[in-house]
Amino acid sequence: MSNIKTLREICTELRFELGRGTDKDFGLRNHLSLYESLFAPYRESAQRVLELGIHNGVSIRMWHEYFTQATIYGTDINGKSLARIRGIDRVVPFELDQGDKERLRLLAESGPFDICIDDCSHNWAHQIGSFEILWPVISPGGLYVIEDVVTSYRRYIDRVQIPGTKNYACYLPFDLNSPISCVEYFKRMIDHVNFDGDNWDRVEFSEYQRTIDTITFRTNAIVVKKRMTDTD
């Protein structure tokens, strides 16, 4: 019998050990079945894995055990969250407000990253801005994953009581600062990378056209894979 643990087994053991679990294993956030197959080829080869937004730190411990050779970078705006992962071998905490592009550029200097998982603010502009800054430092053949893209459709609930009712459900646009949602951005990216083939010898490839291999839409997640080599 193999002694190699699955992600779900690691997650279950951590839940018992720490008394808390990751939010990646329930409901629409049940990403573990996707990750089992997606990350398997990188398990022993990944050198740097980055997660934006670590919540209670359990997912960082999960990646630490799963990716046996990798340095795991975990970011959060909350110092208490970062304190949970300090002192763990091969783990690098990094304080980050996802809307701070200068901090994102500083973080990019720690790359290249074989895998980046965005589970941070879920703000459209933040999701798009982080991708644009970090994509250049994703390793050839690497993956960029954006979780919880349900926020591209949902409208958040502002805790303001609706006059004449007992309801606290005043719906407002989730992100008033971004002209398009994260999902819409990547739908347009499909059009961008699949440009008119008749003009392929007369146009200059963009960074994305040269480097994006696949864009995959999964339930509540988007996965972008980088080419092994640029297309000139």
C-alpha positions, 0 to 999 in steps of 0.5 A: 500500500502506498504511503503517499497521502492525498491532499484530502488525507492531508487536509483531514489530518490537519483538521484533527491536529490543529482543530481547524480546517481549510475552506477548500474542501466544502461547497463551491469551494471544494477545490481539492478534487481539482487540485489532486489531478492538477497538482500531481505532476508538480508534487515533487518538482515544484520549487516555489508555490505561492498562495495569495490569502492564507486565512487560518494558515491550514492550506499553507501547511497542506501545501508544505506537506504535499509539495515535498521540495518546494518553498511555500510563500503565503501572503495575507493582510492579517498579521495574525494569519501570518503568525500562524505560519511563521517558523515553519521550515520552507515557508515564507510569510509575506504581508500583502494588501492585494490592492497594493501593486508595489507590494505585489511587484516586490513579491514578484521578485521572489519568483519564479513560482511554479504555482500561484493560487489566488484565494485572497480578496476576491475583488475583481480589480485585485484578481486581475491586477495580481495576475498581470503582475505575477504572470511574468514570473510564473515558471514555464509550464507553471499554473496560475489558479484563481479561486472563488470566481463566483464573485464575478456574478454574486453581489455582496450583501451590505449590512444595511436594513431595508426600510420597512423590512427585517431584512439586511440584504441591500445588494450593491455591485461587488466591485465598483472600481473594476470595469469588468469582472474577473471571469469576463476578463479571462473570457476576453483573454480567450479572444485575445490569445486566439487572434485571427490566424490569417494575420499570424505572420504580420502581427507582434505577439503580446506577452499573453499570446506568447506564453499562455498555453491553456485557460480552463474554466472549472467550477468556481475557479480559473486555471491558466497554464503557461507554455513550456517555451515562448511562441516567437 
